């Protein structure tokens, strides 16, 4: 089972590295924007493995909340892992870049989180395990006024919490 996840994760990391339209990036970023430490990487049922090997986020284009093909591919991998590991409650955080009003970005972040939630449910993840929240532009992973930063901040992040609901 572990080798399947590792092979899929490696494949998607290679695809993501060449994806200029916004997939799940050049490695997984946590909700705080940090790279993982590798601790827990060997346990395929750990939240660390999920974050670092499966991928915990998807990216969006400006003012959009629809999922592109790269995001759907990343969410397919997430859904398979989440179905195989039912002991987690999932919190999907929606985020936006710094442009626009606070209210607009909170609403956009919420729609992004909902898009991810709906997709995961359609792929077989129990909706009872999923919760959404929006941070709008309040929790950027990078702060600068260029597209490189904006692109990293337009995201939805899948956070794992212990315990089933």
N, C-alpha and C positions, 0 to 999 in steps of 0.2 A: 504494500500500500504506500509506504514512504517513498519508494522509488518512482511511483507514478506521479505523486505530488512534486517531487524534485524535478523530474523530467518536464512536467507541464510548466512549473515555475521557471525553469531555465529557458524554455522555449518562449514564454511570454516576456521574460526580461529581455531577451534578444530582440523580439519584435518591438518592445517598448523603446528600446534604445534607438531604433531607427524610425520611430513614429514621431513626425513633426506636427501632427494635427492634434496631439493631446490624448494619450492613452493613460497609462499609469506611471509614466516617467522612467527615469534612470535608476530605479530602486524605490523602495517604499519609504514614504515619509510618514511619520507619526502625526497625530493631531497637533503636536507642538513643532513640527517641521524637522525633528531630529532624525538622524539615521539610527537604526538599531545597533545594538552592541554585539549581537550574535549569541548572547546568553539565551538558552532555551531553544536554540536553532535545531537541535537534534530531536526534540519532541514534536512530532508532526501534529499533535493535538494541542499545542500551546498557542497562546495568543502571540507570542514572539515569532513562532514559525509562520503564523498567519500574516502578520505584519511584514516580515522580511522576505518570505518565500512566495506566498500566495499574492500578496499585494493588498493594501488596505484602502486605496483611494482610486478615484477616477477623476478625470479633468473635463472641463467644459469650455466651449467657446464663449466669446463675449455675449452677454445678455441672453444666453441659452440655458435651457435645462433639459433639453432632449439628449438622449444618450447616443453618442456616435458609435461606429463599429468597434473602435479600440476599447471604448468603455464597456460595451456589451461583452466583448471577449474577456476582459478582466473580470467582469461580474459573473460570467459563466464559471470561471475558475473559483471565485469566491463562493458562489452558490453550491457547487459540488462539495467544497470543503465544509461549508456550514451545515449541509445536509448530513455529511458523515460525522460531524461533531456537534450533536444536538445539545450539549451541556452549556451552551453560551446564549446569553441574551445579547442582541445586537442593537447598538445605537448608531444610527446613520446621521452624521453631521453634515449639514450643507453650509458652504462658504462662498464668498464672493470676493472680487478684488476691491480695491479702495475707492474706485470711481463710483459715483452715484450717491444718492442719499442713504442714510442709515435704514430708513423704512423700506426703500426699494430693495436694498441688498438683503435685508432680513427675509423679505418675501421671496426673492430669487433663491436664496440659500434653502429656504423651506421647499420650494418647488424642485430643486436639485435633489434634496434628500428624499422627497416623495418619489421622484423618478427612479431612484435607485431602489427604494423600498418596493415599488410596484414591480420592477424587473425581477428582483430576488424572489418575490412571492410567485410570480409567473414561472420561475425556474424551479419552484417546489419548496422553497424555504417557508416555514410556517410564519404567517403574519403575526401570530401571538408572541413570537420571539423578537419582533422588530419594533423599534421606537425611532422617531425622528426628532431632530432639533436643528435649529438654524442659528448660526452665529453671524450671518451676513459678512460684513467686512471687519468684524471685531477681533478675529484671531488669524491674522495672516501668517503664512509660513516664511514669507520674505517681504521686506519692506523696502521698496524703491519704486520710482515712478517710470518704469519701463516695462515693455511687454513680457520680458523674461520673468519678472516678478508677478505681474498680473496673472499670467498663465498658470503659475503654480498655486495661486490663491483661489482660482475658480475651480472648486473641487467639491467632491463629496467623500467623506472619510467613514469607513466602516470600523467601528470600535467594538471590541468584544468585552463583555462583562461576564463574570462567573454566574452560574445558576440558571436553571431553566425557569421559564414563566409558565 
